[in-house]
Amino acid sequence: MSAAPKQSFSDTEITDLCAIAGIMIPASAAYAVPAADDATIMADVVASVGPDFDAVCDALGELSGLAGGSFAALDSARRSL
């Protein structure tokens, strides 16, 4: 019997996804909006991945490989390279 397909992100994947989102969409004081790594926004993103789940997991895995571990664990200077 094969294992059930993975249906949720690991804590590390969520942390890395938050780090990426925060870099891509920073907070704006001018528009009074939070960054994309805001907890409410990320909860919606994680819940809305749907059919793209496997592709997102693959991308996070590639990023983790390039980072030599968790992308979010890198300092800000290394994240921007």
C-alpha positions in Angstrom: 0.0 0.0 0.0 1.4 3.4 -0.9 1.5 6.3 1.4 -1.2 9.0 1.1 0.0 12.0 -0.9 1.4 14.9 1.2 -1.4 17.5 1.7 0.1 20.1 4.0 3.3 22.2 4.1 5.9 21.4 6.8 6.8 24.1 9.3 10.0 24.8 7.5 8.2 25.1 4.1 5.8 27.6 5.6 8.6 29.6 7.2 10.5 29.7 3.9 7.3 30.7 2.0 6.8 33.5 4.5 10.3 34.7 4.0 9.9 34.7 0.2 6.6 36.5 0.4 7.9 39.2 2.7 10.8 39.9 0.3 8.5 39.9 -2.8 5.8 42.1 -1.3 7.1 44.3 1.6 4.8 46.3 3.8 3.9 49.8 2.7 3.5 52.7 5.1 2.3 54.9 2.2 -0.6 52.5 1.6 -1.0 51.3 5.1 -0.7 47.6 4.1 1.2 44.8 5.7 3.9 42.7 4.0 2.8 39.5 2.4 4.4 37.6 5.2 1.7 38.9 7.6 0.2 35.9 9.5 -3.3 36.5 8.1 -2.2 36.8 4.5 0.1 33.8 4.8 -2.7 31.7 6.3 -4.8 32.5 3.2 -1.9 31.8 0.8 -1.2 28.4 2.4 -5.0 27.5 2.4 -5.3 28.7 -1.3 -2.4 26.8 -2.9 -4.8 24.0 -4.1 -3.7 22.4 -7.4 -0.3 24.2 -7.3 0.7 22.5 -4.0 3.2 20.1 -5.6 4.8 22.8 -7.7 5.2 25.1 -4.7 6.7 22.2 -2.7 9.1 21.5 -5.5 10.1 25.2 -5.7 10.6 25.4 -2.0 12.7 22.2 -2.1 14.9 23.7 -4.9 15.3 26.9 -2.9 16.2 24.9 0.2 18.8 23.0 -1.7 20.3 26.3 -3.1 20.3 27.8 0.4 21.9 24.7 2.0 19.0 24.4 4.3 16.1 26.6 5.3 16.0 29.8 3.2 14.4 31.7 6.1 17.4 30.8 8.3 19.7 32.8 6.1 20.6 36.3 7.1 19.1 39.1 5.0 22.2 39.7 3.0 22.4 36.0 1.9 18.7 36.0 1.0 19.1 38.8 -1.5 21.9 37.1 -3.5 
